[in-house]
Amino acid sequence: MSRSVLSLRLPVYLQTKLIQNGYHTVADFDESPLAEDLSHFLTQSEVRSLASAAQAQPPAHSAWFIRQQARTRSYFSTRLRQLDALLGGGGIPLGCLTEVVGEAGGGQTELCLRLCLAARLPAAQGGLGIDSVYIDTVGSFSYCGAVQAAHRLCTSQPERLTDENGPELSSSLVTSLLDGIHVFRVYAAHELMALLYSFDQIASHIAQVGLVVVNTISWPFLASFTGNIARRQVLHAELAHLLSQIASKHKVAIVLVSQAKSAFGRSNTPSSSSMDGDVWTRVAANRMSLQRRPDGGFKIALTASTMHPSGEAFINDI
């Protein structure tokens, strides 16, 4: 398989130019001289940079280096004791991807809001004080829901997140938590791709961004390519690489919600089979399946991980 242009060491704007003009892999511009084939939208300097990057070999890292990266990785607590324990005690890792698989109405939006709020908490209260980018592709984000989630977080923890002086400080904390969630609404696959290609600009405007949530990663591609599975798979592969680059470069945690296949006849078992296949699992450090239980609680199963053994957790309320 030919290398994707996203794997080349090129500026993001140059990668975007190539993809916008139909060049997705090195093989797409191998058959004719680069200067003749690309000069209608690239400068001579950009053509030389592309030629040099295409001939360069991907870097290799030793197993020891990879181990040290994992050992020094930062985490933020979800403020859900059972979920933190399931994830090795630290919570959600920064610098890599986490996939959450669930059926519609399974609690994914509640979990995403909880993660955004928990990450925003000051360090003294178990968070990292980081902002989040919430990419909403299905219209699931609700301001009222976010306010309720913030109040639940402030009142349900063993450590008091409110002040003895009264509700004023609690209200101030809720406002501070919500102020750190930056919501983007996208409707189609090309809008999602364009937004993520411009992440460098987003990060320059949101100085403390440390979490990116995409809820859901599945819907834009299902809606845009209902009958073109091959094209959907190509874009999935490109986006998976781009998300990995963003997580590594900006040291952010990326949480992807993928749509689960319907699990008819297995209502007590959360489905871990995504409609997107295993494309996100290949680049994610952790894959979790989430299911809302009949009693109103939630069941979370860690179904695949490069960091922790698989297991299950039961949570009464997110």
Salt bridges, closest charged atoms under 4 A:
GLU46 OE2 - LYS17 NZ 3.34
GLU99 OE1 - ARG287 NE 2.82
GLU110 OE2 - ARG292 NH2 2.73
ASP131 OD1 - ARG120 NH1 2.45
ASP131 OD2 - HIS182 NE2 2.93
GLU159 OE1 - ARG79 NH2 3.04
ASP200 OD2 - LYS249 NZ 2.95
ASP200 OD1 - HIS250 NE2 2.81
GLU238 OE2 - HIS24 ND1 2.91
ASP276 OD1 - HIS236 NE2 3.99
ASP278 OD1 - ARG282 NE 3.32
ASP295 OD2 - ARG293 NH2 3.44
GLU312 OE2 - LYS299 NZ 3.53
ASP317 OD2 - ARG152 NE 3.95
